[in-house]
Amino acid sequence: MPNRLRNSRIFCWVPFILLLTVTACDDDDPTTPAADDGPYDLVLTGTVLPHASQLLHVMVVRDDTDAVAVHGEIVVPVDGNFAFTWNGLLEKNVSYCIDFYADHDGSGSCDSPPTDHSWRIDLGPVGGDVSRDFQHDTNFTEICGSFVTP
């Protein structure tokens, strides 16, 4: 086969291969997954050993509306470790805070520190899954106004 004929066959395939390459990388293709716009997961873990066997209340609040996104509570295990996981809770570009307290005096409601121990973790604007680990400290935050008395 003459080289000229063989070369022309190769050149016939080049545009086809380029077309396949461009089509495979086309961002407007409706089958291409969209950018990750949420919702995102939130995981809160930690250790509050001084509050073993006490009730720990946790609330996630939107900063822009003060709306409660979720509320949870657990009895802290004897080792003091706790974990909360909320799937698909957080919205993209929305700021949240996590308010939580240990019912240190056992009254069943949130009492201002140091009666109960309470904290706040600011998350800022969310852009993906969030994970926070909290270790007990005495830098208490007055957040009892966020919690409704049972």
C-alpha positions in Angstrom: 0.0 0.0 0.0 1.5 3.4 -0.9 2.3 5.6 2.1 0.1 8.4 0.8 -3.0 6.2 0.9 -2.1 4.9 4.4 -1.6 8.5 5.7 -4.9 9.6 4.3 -6.7 6.8 6.2 -5.0 8.0 9.4 -6.1 11.6 8.8 -9.6 10.4 8.3 -9.6 9.0 11.8 -8.0 12.0 13.5 -11.1 14.3 13.3 -13.3 11.4 14.6 -10.9 10.8 17.6 -10.8 14.6 18.4 -14.6 14.7 18.3 -14.8 11.9 20.8 -12.3 13.6 23.0 -14.2 16.9 23.0 -17.6 15.2 23.5 -16.3 13.2 26.5 -15.0 16.4 28.2 -18.1 18.5 27.4 -19.2 20.2 30.6 -22.7 21.0 29.1 -23.4 17.3 28.8 -26.6 16.6 30.8 -25.2 13.2 31.9 -22.2 14.9 33.6 -22.8 15.2 37.3 -23.4 18.8 38.5 -21.1 20.5 40.9 -21.5 19.5 44.6 -24.1 22.0 45.8 -25.1 20.1 49.0 -26.8 19.4 51.1 -23.9 18.4 53.3 -23.3 16.2 56.3 -22.4 17.3 59.8 -20.5 15.2 62.3 -19.9 16.4 65.9 -17.8 14.2 68.1 -16.0 14.9 71.4 -15.2 14.0 74.9 -16.9 15.6 77.9 -15.8 13.2 80.7 -16.9 15.5 83.6 -20.4 15.0 82.2 -20.5 11.2 82.1 -24.1 10.0 82.6 -25.5 13.5 82.2 -27.8 14.6 79.4 -26.1 16.5 76.6 -28.3 18.7 74.4 -27.1 19.8 70.9 -28.8 22.2 68.5 -27.6 23.3 65.1 -28.8 26.8 64.3 -28.8 28.8 61.0 -27.1 32.1 61.6 -29.2 34.1 59.1 -32.6 33.1 60.4 -31.9 31.7 63.9 -33.9 28.7 62.7 -33.1 25.4 64.4 -31.9 23.0 61.7 -31.8 20.0 64.1 -31.9 19.2 67.8 -30.5 16.1 69.5 -29.7 14.8 72.9 -27.9 11.8 74.4 -26.9 10.6 77.8 -23.1 10.9 77.8 -21.5 7.4 78.2 -19.3 6.7 81.2 -16.2 7.2 79.0 -17.3 10.7 78.2 -17.2 10.3 74.4 -20.1 11.3 72.2 -21.0 11.5 68.5 -23.8 13.0 66.5 -24.1 12.5 62.8 -26.6 14.3 60.6 -26.7 13.5 56.9 -27.8 16.1 54.3 -28.4 18.7 57.0 -26.3 21.7 55.9 -27.0 24.0 52.9 -24.2 25.5 50.7 -23.0 28.9 51.7 -25.2 29.1 54.8 -23.5 29.8 58.2 -24.4 27.7 61.2 -23.5 27.4 64.8 -23.6 24.4 67.1 -25.0 25.2 70.5 -24.8 22.5 73.2 -24.9 22.1 76.9 -24.5 19.4 79.5 -27.3 19.4 82.1 -24.8 19.5 84.9 -27.3 20.2 87.7 -29.9 17.7 86.3 -32.7 20.2 86.3 -33.9 19.2 82.8 -33.4 22.6 81.4 -30.5 24.8 80.3 -29.2 27.0 83.2 -26.6 29.7 82.7 -22.9 28.7 83.3 -21.4 27.6 85.5 -24.6 25.8 86.7 -24.8 24.0 83.4 -21.8 23.9 81.1 -22.6 25.3 77.6 -20.6 26.0 74.4 -21.0 27.3 70.9 -19.0 26.2 67.8 -19.4 28.6 64.8 -19.2 26.8 61.5 -19.2 29.8 59.2 -20.4 29.5 55.5 -20.6 25.8 54.6 -19.0 24.6 51.4 -18.9 20.8 52.0 -19.3 18.1 54.7 -18.3 19.4 58.1 -16.7 17.5 61.0 -15.9 19.0 64.4 -14.3 17.4 67.4 -14.9 19.0 70.8 -12.8 18.4 73.9 -14.3 19.6 77.3 -13.1 23.0 78.4 -14.3 25.7 80.8 -14.7 28.4 78.1 -18.4 28.4 78.5 -20.8 30.4 76.3 -24.2 31.6 77.4 -26.5 29.9 74.9 -29.4 28.9 77.1 -31.7 31.4 75.3 -31.4 29.1 72.2 -33.0 26.2 74.1 -36.7 25.9 74.8 -37.4 24.7 78.3 -39.1 21.3 78.3 
